[in-house]
């Protein structure tokens, strides 16, 4: 399941995003999208979880919760 995470703190890194979702199951990848020119975070990213049940549980639990000082939005990626 591909999961979209938005409203991330500018200082959040791939590893901390992966660790957050790893509490709910196996994470095959976690990637924060960065600006091509500045290399700075764009405030959103994607997490790939192979098990759809675990992915849905992570979405249901983490959506609109605080992570690293910001309230994140978590949904199935379109």
Secondary structure, DSSP 8 states (H G I E B T S, - for coil): -EEEEES--TT--HHHHHHHHHTTS--SEEEEEE-TTT--EEEEEEEE-S-HHHHHHHHHHHTTEEETTEEEEEEE--
